[in-house]
Amino acid sequence: MDGAPNSGIGRWLDERFHLTPLIEYMKKKHVPVHRHTVWYYMGGVALFLFLVQLFTGILLLLYYRPGDESAYESVRFIMNKVPFGWLFRAVHSWGANLFILFAFVHMFSTFFTGAFRKPRELTWVTGFILLALGMGFGFSGYLLPWNELAFFATKVGTDIAGVVPVVGDAMKTFLRGGDDVSGATLIRFYAFHIALIPAVFTGILAIHLLFVQRQGMHEPAFTARLPVGKKRMMPFFPNFMVRDVLVWLVVLNAVLFLAVFFPWELGLEADPFAPAPEGIRPEWYFMFMFQTLKFIPPHVLGLEGEVLGVLVFALAGLAWLLVPFWEIRSRADSRLKPMAIIGLFALGFIVLMTIIGYLV
Amino acid sequence: MGESTRSRRSFLNYVLGGGVVGWLGSVLYPVVKYLKPPAETGSNVNSVKVGPAADIQNGTSQVVKFGRKPVLLFRTDTGEFRALGATCTHLDCTVQFRRDQKDIWCACHNGVYDLTGKNVSGPPPRPLPVYEVNIVDGDVVVSKAEA
């Protein structure tokens, strides 16, 4: 039968699982080739980095001891005594940051190429949820070494969660495992980081990937218009996949380069009764929200400034999540594209506030 | 495909394949080294002072922490102090002194040792290691047996 596997193992599996139609389907997958093809790799890079995190995270789990009495020491043990422990820890720390960076790049590139439009609305929604979960990964993982910086960053971050009206206090207590950031918080964040968030993330990731596999790559308007004969396409197997793997290799090299030449510090152990040291700030991916909150005056329109800030961000996040459903469409010949302007504003705001956060 | 093209291709395939194997090795080597736990430090204890000999009655026993290992210290009915490694030689359970039966017993699989540490019944394949006990200034001191 055409397309039937001819290797022994292939035949064995095919007899049991009827893989031939699946293989035929995969062989027909093609990827559009045009000036924006490079963005097609970004989602795969985020996926690859997630796998790197999973792998290095499991390795770290073998030696990490959760608990306010043991966590810091166990990370120090990993970095100093365990062979290549410093390497896997640094890869995990850098990998986390790069994962979130590429998730943002992937999100904005799909936004600007209009890939969120029908029929890919749910791919966008699941993707944004994955970004939020990724930031949750970052926030929970950051506390685990139980160092000074992480302790105070968590205090501030959970305080901000507490500002939300009605549910804020309950959320704060839930996150902290009590009134204050303590050993209970650490254990709770550990549970979030290694069990709860991975479980939810993996489920939603599977759905997100299933959607992409089922629907194929989005074609930007200028290639979608072309007749089939004039479209340049490349087969997914092996052409695109080989390029994908090459990009992953380059990204892995970048992570390793950063891990080796810009090692991650351990800092001082957390001491709840010591004053917060200078330079406390959140990780860069929270910086724009943090900085915006600092700019808002203490009281605005009878509301506490922070409450207003948190509400505005929550609404903005919700709007962004639902972009495919409220999109302002422009005429094809119009030069003014409202969505592009909104996207540029969002991107510019994030970048600007992040930079200001580090300069101030 | 000409002969030279075929051999050029297979040469390149070997180089690429060799490169991939080498790369895999360079990734797996640190992982394998990482997985083996580092040697435990600070476990070179040679002797432990347990406490005043007068505090230990005849026919009683206690498990003493000797570095990371448990050691069973007991005093026979005749007043003699003895110390044996408390880790059963069968499957590593901690053994106990039985005054009435005058033996050392392992509850896990019913292994029995006599009071010199010799394995007398049940599954244990080897005797318990013997530790030296000395009385120094009225205190019981357990130390590793002379080699």
Interface residues (C-beta under 8 A of the other chain):
Chain A: L59 L62 Y63 K81 V82 P83 F84 G85 L87 F88
Chain B: P30 V31 K33 Y34 L35 K36 P37 P38
